[in-house]
Amino acid sequence: MLKAREFNIPELNSFVNGIKRDIDSVKNSFTSRYSNGLLEGMINKVKGIKRMSYGGCKRTTILLTKSHKKIPQE
């Protein structure tokens, strides 16, 4: 972190400050055998299902309206 400060890049300094603020969490991520990866995977799956469902109603409505249109008789 000291070496990163020497570059004097604002984004890099901000990153280093964030690590310093959460230094206990950073240390725990290396020493603990537990992680929240399983939970993050479940959340990602739920969000994917939610995204897929957004357009479903519109497609069904379009199909229903097309099938119920009266065909003009000649």
N, C-alpha and C positions, 0 to 999 in steps of 0.2 A: 504494500500500500504506500510505503514511503517512496518507492521508485515511481509509482504512478503519479504521485504528487509533483515530482520533478518535471514531468512533461507539461504541466500547467495547461491542460485541456479541460475546459469547463465541464463537459459531459463526463469525462473520466473522474474528475474531482467530485462530481455529484454522485457517481456510482460508489466511490470510496467512502463518501460521507454516509450513504445508505448502509453500507456494510458495517461501518463503525457504530451506527445507531442500533443495528440489530446483531451485534457481534455474538451475543449469546445464542441466538437462533442459528447463526452461521456455524458456530462451533458444534451445536447439537446435530446439525445436518450431517456432519462428518462422523460423529461418535455414536449416534443412535441408530439402531437397526430398524426403527419404525419410520414410515413415510406416509404421506397422504396420497400416494399414487393411485391406489385402488379407488378412493373416493373421487379423485379428479377424473378418472376414467368413466365412472358411473355418471358424473355430471355431464361430461362430454357426450355420452350416449343419449341422455335425456334431451340435451339441447339439440342434438342432431335429429331426433325424432320430432321435436317441436318444429324445427325448421322445415322438415319434410311435410308437415301437416298444414302449413300455411296456405298452399295453393290448392289443396285437395277439394275444398268446397266449391271453388270456382269451376274446376273441371267438371265436377258432377253436375253443377247447375247448367253448364253449357250443354252437356250431353242430354240432360232432361229437356231443355228447351228445344233442342234440335229434334228430339224424337216426338215432341208433342205439337210441333208446328203442323198446321193443316196444309195439305198439298192442294194447291188450286186445281179445280176441275175444269176441264175445257168443254 
